């Protein structure tokens, strides 16, 4: 079981400019609704892989969406699939946030990130215990 991994050093994509920089590859261009600027504005950063090239995650709630279509409007998709997201609930893009709202979004993203890591770690521990138990009973 490996608990120390790159996950623990997961980059926080709090700033829109950092999210924008994360889109090194993206199947859509500036002419499409779901261009990288609109994606970053709507809270998404790139988290795709070779086999899943259009995955993007929210920096605040962690929601991962893929299967984007050129006509999709990122903030509308975010609202539709993660209405509980604090960033969505505030309903403003980064440039319109007050300092207090920005700090509240930051707090929500950190709290959410920690909760997601706890859930992932619990799953890993449970899986490791299950594996250990099975190996133990095979021996005796
Ligand atoms: Zn979100």
Boltz pocket constraint, residues with backbone or C-beta under 6 A from the ligand:
constraints:
  - pocket:
      binder: B
      contacts: [[A, 42], [A, 43], [A, 58], [A, 59], [A, 60], [A, 61], [A, 62], [A, 63], [A, 78], [A, 82], [A, 85], [A, 86], [A, 87], [A, 88]]
      max_distance: 6.0
